[in-house]
Amino acid sequence: MAANLTTNIKYLPGVGPKRAELLQKELQISTVGDLIYYFPFKYVDRSKVYKVADLVGETAYVQVIGRLVKIEEIGDKRSKRLVALLTDGTGVLELVWFKGAKWVMQNLKKNVDYLVFGKPTVFNGRYTIAHPELEELSQAKSILQCPLQAAYNTSERLKNSNLNSKTIFKLQQEAAKLVYGKLEETLPAYMLEKHKLLGINEALKQIHFPDTAQLLQKAQYRLKFDELFYLQLGYIKQRSFRQSKVNGHVFGTVGNTFNLFFHKYLPFELTGAQKRVIKEIRRDMGSGKQMNRLLQGDVGSGKTLVALMCMLIAVDNGYQACLMAPTEILATQHYISLSAMLANMPVEISLLTGSTKKSQRNDIHQGLLSGKINLLIGTHALLEDIVQFQNLGLVVIDEQQRFGVMQRARLWEKNNDPPHVLVMTATPIPRTLAMTAYGDLEVSVIDELPPGRKPIKTVHYMENRRNAVYGLMREQIKLGRQVYVVYPLIKESEKMENLRDLEEGYQSITELFPPPQYVTVIVHGQMKPDEKEKAMQLFVKGKAHIMVATTVIEVGVNVPNASVMVIESAERFGLSQLHQLRGRVGRGADESFCVLLSSVKLSNESRKRLETMVATNDGFEIAEADLLLRGPGDIEGTQQSGIPFDFKIANLSRDAQLLQYVRNIAEDIIEDDPLLTNSKNAVLVKRLTDIASQKLDFSRIS
């Protein structure tokens, strides 16, 4: 079985070296196994054969059997086309090719019967099909015997080499001769019987060559089951192993440092959600097992305060803690806010970023090794080998989706025994994604905003309402508030010339809001760090009224006095990014506004995104809507954290119920047989091993 599946695709009849190279580049198909797991994206019903006389108006795709009676090229160079006439005795159907006429003409045979498939239109009183699919009737038995015809995604480069959907279908037929009936089962017999699943050989046969719609549905279910089940089984087995074998530092004391802060320096009363989450984290850190917990919370929900209080528990127990953020802006923001909260506390806190001077770095390195520094805030600089701790007990990773998995894993190496890990995100994650991207982590959710926060009023205006937006900006500035104006670009791009770019926007804003009455600063990622910091500080200190920026301000800017967020070309942003940007305002007690400015012409998807933003401030609702609109996206991840699994057929937005079902099954199996040593589960162990051999080692990554 394995030898057949791992056979290089170039050896499959009909492929060869050139086509194999194209298939690998365009579709990542390198082996026969890759090909049979390249599933159709739709099915065309080829069960009915029409008579030409039965065609009425402009109908959907039809299938006709008839004889080719005439073939000719007509027109001059520019309008040259190939025309063939096919008759079935009840009427004449015209077939037309505007491209590839030379190749088609070489392969057409006059006075031969063909099976023709395509979308008919009426032209000059005659039914015409442009670029039809056609097959000599004598060779078309497989199509007529397989009424639900599989259609495969392809690319322009593949089509130019005649590797279209029809050709891929034929290659699947060749692969079937090699492997079907010989594939090893990937699920134990007891699971197949209990859950009434098709065997793997039958499922793969029916997915490509379905006998009936019912069998196709069963095949799709079986293959989705496989994908989702093994992802969950791997996570749950890993979590079970960690909980039983990987010891963690025991934080048994909630001592003087925590209590002093809680009773004397807490900046505001904790919400019920914050108290609940701190209890969950305290329970983990006192259990004797290593904590791996994901903390979700919407923008402004108070995650950073929760993280600080947990770090103080580490300090009370004689350990150090670090907080890693993806950007200098965010790391600096955390350092400033945490330093202010700890100003009168006996806690030493330091900041380490790429901009930290060498002399300061040396002091920090020594302070970490001696144990003088209790808390370290920083960026990727924390990952450097030279950064060593005396006793690192807790790692907090903020906006964790911005770190690659390998980067996060390096923090494990900072201690002989693994520290507790708390990963935080302000991007709410739908339940289905959380179960897949973070299936081996415990999840805590802060689902409550601090009291006194007013909902942000969000409106969507077209370009022609721009003056109303400027009026709102003037009104709010007059009240002493500040304004963000965010653009998707820094400089004008030829491909996106319809977007207002940052530099043009800054120029027009300064003309409409002239100095010295108004002060406007510009911030983007290509500025020098000191220039960017200077502009940021002007805004943070209230000396600038307007900040014109790119999405560099998506995270890490906390200005409670800012009450207006204007997002230019809002249709170009994803939902979660729009929600993150909106979260830059509404951080004080004043009413705040988010204005989504877009062009008049919008796609349906863009319109739905903007309607969702106007309708709700709830980040979890927005995340669910984003998943439904865009799908899970690229969720395999070394570049971003995500799912170390390549979904071929499952869809997280559509298969949420199945995902929960298979997770429950996986949990029951691991509860009954934690190490999968029972002989009845040997198939599961082999399959997990096969999957792991094709993936990176994610077992030590939070």
N, C-alpha and C positions, 0 to 999 in steps of 0.2 A: 504493500500500500504506500509506504513512505517514499519508496523509490519512484513510483509513478507520479505522486504529487510533487516531488522535488525535481522532476525532469525539466530541464531547461525548455522554455516555451519554443525556442527556435527549432527543436526537433519534432514539434507537432506538425503533421501534414497540413500544408497551406500557410505555414508561417515563414520559416527560413530566417537567416541572420538579420537582414534589413528590417523586416517587419517586427522581428523580436526586439530590436533596438528601439523602434518606435513605440511598441506596446509598453516597454519598460519606462521610457521617458514620459509618455503621455498618460498612461493609466497605472503605472507601477505594477504591471503584470510581467513577472520574470519566469514563473514556473507554471506547470499545469495546474498545481494547487491554487495559485493566484487566479488563474482563469476561471476555475469552477466556482470560486468564491467571489467572482465579479458578477454581481446579480443584476437582473434586468431592472430598469426603472419604471417600466410600464408594460402592459400586455395589450395586444391588438386582437380583437375578435375576428378570426379568419374562418369562422364556421359557415358563413353564408356566402353563396355565389349568386350574384345578380345577373339578370339578363339586361342587355343594353336598353331594350324596350321598356323595362321596369323602372329605369332611372327617372326621377321626378325632381325638377328644379335643381338647385345647388345643394347636394346632400353631403353627408359625412363621408369618411373613407369607405370605398366599396371594392369588391373583388369580382372580376369578370374573367370568364374563360372564352377565348376566341382564337381565330386564325389571323396571322399577320399577312395582309394581302398587298401592302404597298409600303415601300421605304424610300424616302428622298430627302435631300438637303435643299432648302429653299432660302431665299433672301441673299443680300450682299454681305460684306464682311461684318458690319456692325450688327445687323439684324439676322445674321445667319443662324439657322436652327435646323434640327433634324425632326422630320415628321413621319410617323408611321400610322397606317390605318389598320384597325383590327375589327373583324366582324364575327358575331356569334350567331348569325342567321336571323336575328331579330332587329339588328341595327348596326351602325358603324360607330366605333369609338376612335377618336383621334388621340395619338400619343405624341407628346412634344418634349424635346430636349434642347435647352438653350446652352448648357454646358456639357463638356465631355462627349460631344457628338461623335467625334472620331472613334473613341473607344467603344461607344454604344453601337455604332454602325458596324464595327468589325465583329461584334458578337451577336447581332440580330440575324435571324434566318427567315427569309420569306417563305410563305406557305407552310409554316410550322405553327402548331397550337401552343398558346402561352397562357399562363395564369398571371393576370395583371392586377395590381393593387395600387390604389391611390385615391386622391380627392378630386372628383369630377367637377368641372365648371362648364357653363354653356358659353360657347364662342361661335359667332356666325351661324347660330341655329344648330350647332353640332356639339355633342359632349366631348370634352377634352380633358385629359389628365397630363399635367406637366410633371416631368421627371418621375414616372411611375416605377414601382418595383415590379419586375417581371421575371418569370422563371418558365423555362420550357415545361410544358405540362407533364412530359414524361419524367422530368426530374423533380416535380413538385409534390410528390406523394407525402413527404415528411410534413409539408405545410398543411396539406389537407387533412392529414391524420392528427395534427397538433393544432386544433382550432384556436387556442389562445397563444398567439405568437409573441414571444419575448422580444422586447426592444431594449437596446443597450445604449447608454451614453457613450459618445465618442467625441472626437475633436476635429477641427478643420485639417490639421496635419494628417490625421489618420484617414479622414475621408479622401484627401488628395492621393493617398496611397491605396485607395479602394478598401480601406479597413473601416467600412461603415457598419451600422447595426446588423445588417443582413450577413455580412462577412463574419462578424463576431459570433453570430448565432451558429454559423456553419462550423466555426472553430470549436464552439461548445459541443457540437455533435461529435467532432473528432475526439475531444477530451473524454466524452462519455464512453467511447469505445475502450479507452485506456483504463478508466478508474471505476466507473459505476458498478456496483455489486462487489467491489473489492475493498471498499473503504472500511476501516475499523470504526466501530461504534464509539461515539464520544460521550455517551451517557450510560450509566449502569442500567441493567435490565429492569431492576426494581423501579427506577425512576420512569423509564419508558412506559411501563405497565401502569404505575400509579397515576401518572399525569396524562396518560393516553396520548403519547407523542409518536409521530412517525419515526421510523429508523432513519439514520443519517443518509444512507444510500437513497432511500425513497424520497426523502426531503429534498436532496440536491437534484435528483432527477425531475421532480415535480416543479421545482423553482424555475428550471430552464425549459422544461417541456411538459407543461401541465396537461393532464388528461381531462380534468374538469376544473371548474372554478372552486369547488369545494376542496379538492386535493391541493390546489394552489394555496388556498387559505391555510390549510393544515401545514403545508411545507413552510410558508412564511412564519407561522407561529413557532414551529420547531426551531428554525434557525435564529429567530429573535430570542427565543428561550435560551439557546446555547450562549449567545453573546452576553446577554444580561446576567445569566446565572453564573457563568465563570468569572465575570468581573466581580460580582458580589461575593462569591465563594472565596476568591483570592483575598479580598479585603478582610472578610470576616475571619478567615483562618489566620491571617497576619495579626489582626487585632487580638484574637484569642491567644496566639503565641506570645505576643508582647505582654499581655496582661498576666500570663502565667509564668513567663520566663524572664522578662526584662525588668529588673528592679529599678526603682526610682528613688531619688532623695526623699526622705520623709520630712515633710514640713509639718511637724506636730504642734508647733507653737504659734499662736497668734499673740505676739508680744507687745512690748512697749512702743516700738516704732509705729506699728499699725495702729494701735490704740490711741497714741498721741495724735496722729494725723486724723484719725476718724473723729475724735472728740473735740479737737481744737482747731484743726486747719482745713477740714473738708470744705471746699468752696461752695457747695450747695448740697441740699439733702438728696440722698440717693433715691432713685425711683425703685419701685417694687421689682422691676425687671433687672436692674443693676444688682440689687441685693440677692435675688435668686441666682444670678449668674456667678457672683462671688462665692456663694455657698457651694455651687457645683464645682468650681475650680478648687476651692479649699478642700473639698472632699477628695478630689483627684490627687492633689499634692500631698495629702496626708495618708494616702492609701498604701504607700510603700511600692507602688507601681508607677512606671513613668507615665506622665500625663501627655496625651496628644489631643488637644482640643481646638476646635474651630469656633471662634467668636464672631457671630454675625450681628451687625447692628446698622441701622440706617444712618445716613449722614446726620451728625449732631446728637446721636443717642447716648453718648458718654462712654464709648469703648475705652478711650485713653485713660480715663479716671479709673475704670475697672482694672486695666492693665497695671497702672501705678500701684493700686492697693494690693494687687497680687505680688508685685515686685517687692513691696514692703514686707510681705509675709516671708519672702525668700531671705530678706535682710535679717528679719527677726530670728531666723533659723541658722544664721551664720553663712549664708550663701550670697553670691553676687547674681545680678540679673542684667540682661541687655535687651534693648529694643532696637530692631533693625527696620529702617524705612527705605523705600525705593529711591527717593530723591533727597538732595541736600536741603531743598526748601522744606520738605516735610520733616526731615530729621531735625533741622534747626528749629522749626515750629514746635515740635515735641519737646526739644531741650528747653526752649524758652518757657513754655507753659508749665512743664514739670518742675523746672528750677524755681519758678515763681511760687508754685504750690508747696515746694519743699524748703523755701527760703529760711524758715526758722526751725528746720528739722535737723537732727544730727545724722544727716545722710549725705554722702559725697556722690555727686553726679557729674559726669563728663560727656563731652560731645566729640565724636571722631568721624570725620568725613574726608573726602579727597582733598579738601581745601585746608585741612588742619596743618599748621606749620610744623616743621620737623622737630623743633625744640618742644613744642606742646605734645607732639606724638610720643617723644621719649618719656616725658613726664607721665603720660597716660599709660604707656606700656609698663612702666615701673609701678604705678599706682594699682594697676590691675593685678600684677604678680604679687605685690605685697598685701593685697586685700584692702588697701586704703580706699580705693574707688568701689562704691557699692553698686552703682547703676551706671551703665554705659549706653548712651544713645548714639546711633550712627547709621551709616549707609553700608554699601558693599564693602567699605573699608574694614568693617568688622570681620570679614571673611579672610583677611590676609593672614598668612601663617605666623607672622610676627606677633599678632594680637593673641596673647595668652592670658587666661584668668587664673587666679589662685583657686577659686572654687565656684565655677559657674553652675547655678542651680536652676535658673529659669531663663528661657529664650522667648521673647515676644517678637513676632514678625507682623508688621503692619502693612496693609494693602498687599497681602501675600501673593496675590495673583500676578504681581509685577516681577516676581522673582522666579528664575528657572529652578527646577527641582534640584539640580545639582548644587546650585548656590546655597539653597536652604540646607541641604544635607551636610555641607561643610561645617555648619555650626555645631553639629553633633560631635565633631572631632575636638572641640575645645575643652572637653572634660573626659576623664577616664570612664566615668559612668555617665550615661546620657542625661542631659538636663531635661526638665519638664519643658514642654513646648506649647505655646499658645499662639495660634495664628489668627489674625484679625482681618476682616474685610468690611468695608463700608458699601460694597456692592452686594446687595442682597442676592442670594443664590436660590433659585427655585429648588424645591425639595428633590426633584428627580436629579438635578445636577449635583446637589450636595451629596446625595446617596452614591453617585458615581465618581465624582471628582474627589470626594473626601470620605469614601465609604469606610475607611478604617479609623476615622477620627470621631470622637464624641463631638456633638454640636450643641453650642449654647447660643441663644438668640436674645438680644435686647430689643424687645418689640414695643418699647414705650419711650416717648420723648420726654425730656425734662419738663416740669410744669412751667407754664408761662409762655411757651413757644407757640406762636401763631402760625397757622398754615400759610404757606407761600401761595399767593395768588398768581396763577399761571395763565397767560393769554397767548394766542397765536395770531400774528398779524402778517399779512402779505406786504410786499415791498411798498405798495401804495399807501400804507398806513404809517410810514416812517416818521412823518411829522408828529403824529400822536405819541410816538415813542420818545422823541426828543422833548416833547412837552412834559411827559412823565419824569424824564431825567432832570429837567430844570426844576420841576416842582419838588422833587425829593432832595436835590442839592440845596435848594432854598431852605428846606427843613433841617439842613445840617447833615444829611445822609450822603452816602457815597455809592458809586455806580461801577459795575463791571460791564465791559463790552467785549465779547469773545468772538474770535474769527477762526475758521478752520485752517487758514493758510498764513504763511509769513509773506511770501511774495507771489505775484500773479503767476499762474501756471497756464501754459497753452492748453493743456487738457481740461482745465477747470476754469476757463476764463469767465464763466458766468458767476463765479463766486467773488464776493467783495473781499479783497485780500487785506491783510493786517496793515500794511504800510499806507495803502490808499485810505483805509478806514481811519487810521490815526490822523492823517492829514485833514480829512473832512470833519472829524470830531473837533480838532483844534480850531478849525474855521468857524464851526457852529458854536463852540464853547471857548471863546478866545481868552488867552491870558491877558492881564494878570487876574481877571475876575475868576477864571476857572483854571485849575492846574490839572493837566492830563499826563499820565505816565504810560509808557509802553513796556510790555514784558513778554519775552518769548524765549524759547529754549536755545536759540543760537547766540544769545547775548553772552558777554563775558560774565562770569559769576559775580564779580564785584558791582558791575553795572546793574545787573538784574537785582541784586540785593539792595542797592541804593534806591531803585525805583520801587521795589516792594516795601521798603521801610517808610518811604514817603506816604504810601497809601495806608500802611498799617497804622502809622502815627496820625493819620487824618489830615496830613498836609497836602495830599492830592485828592481831588474830587472824583476823577474818573481814571480807571485802569483799563487800557486797551490791551488785550492779551490773546494768546493762543491757549490751548488746553493745558499749558504748563501749570495753570492755576486750578486744574481739576481737583487736585488734592493738596492739602498742606497750607492753605491760606485761610486764616481765621480772623475775620474783621467784623465783629458784631455790628459795627456802624454801617456796613454796606447793606443797602436795602433793595437794590435793583440789579438784576442780571439780564443783560440783553445778549441773546445768542444769534449772531448773524449766520445766514445760510443753515438754519437749524435742521433742514431736511438732510444735511450731509452727516449728521451725527447719529450714532446709535442711541437707543433708549437709555441704556445704563449710563452712557457718557452724559447725555442730557440731564439725567437725574443727579449725577455727581456735580455737574456745573451748577445746577439749581441749588444744590446744598451749600454753595458758598455764601448764599444770602439766607435770611431768616434765622440768623444765629444770635440775634438780640431780641429785645421785647417789642420792637417796632414792626408794623405791618410791612411785609416785603413782597416784591414782584419779580416774576420771571417772564420775560418777553421773548417768544420764539418768532424770529423774523425769517420768512422764507420767500422764495420766488412764487409766482402765481401758478406756474405749471408744476404739479406734484404727481409723483407716482402714487398708486393706491397704497403701497406699503409705507411710503413717507407720510402720507396723510394720516394713516392709522397710528403711526408712531406719535405724531404731533397731537392727535386727538387723545391718545392715552395720557400724554403728559399733562394736557389741560384737565383731564377728567380726575386724576388722582395724584396725591403726594406720597402714597404708600409705595415704598421701594420694592416690597415683595410682590405686590400686584404688577408693578412695572417689570420686574424680572420675569414673572410668568408670561406676561404679554410679549416680552422680548424673545423668550424661548419659542413661543408659538409663531412669531413673525419671522425670526431669523433662523430658527433651529439652533442646536447646540454649538454650531460653528466648528472651528478647529479646536477640538478639545483634547487632542493628544499632546502630551506636553513635556518637552524639555525647554522650549522657549518660554512658555507660560506654564504655570502649574495647571494641571488638568488631568484628564483621564488617560492612563497609559494603556489605551485600548483602541483599536481601530474598528469603529462600527461599520459593518458592511451592509446591514439591513435594519437594525433596530433604530428607532427614532425616539429620543427622550421626551419630546413634546407629545407624541402620540401614544407611546407605550409605557406611560407612567404606571398604569395599573399592573401591567405585566412585571415591571421592574420591582414593585413592592412585593408581588407574589413570589418571584424567584428569590428575593432577598430573604423572605420568611422561610422558604425551603432551605436555603443555604444556612441560615441560622440554626434550623432544626438539625441539619446534618452535623454541623460543627459542635453543637451542644451534645449530641449523641456520640460523636467520634472526633474529639478535638484535633487529633493529629492525623486523622484519616488513615489509621492503621488497619481498620477492618477490611477483610478481603473483598467485601462487596463494593468497597469504594476505591478499589485499585484503578479503575478507569478514570475516576476523578483526579487521582494523584498524577497519573500519566498525562492527562490533558492539561492540568495546571503546569506541569513541568514543561510540556511542549510550548505552551503560551509564554512561560517565563523565559525560555531559551531564545525567543524572538524579540524580547523586550529588554529594556534597561532594568537594572535591579532597583525597584522602588520600595523594597522592604524596609529600608532605613531612612525613608524620606517622609517628612510630615507634610 
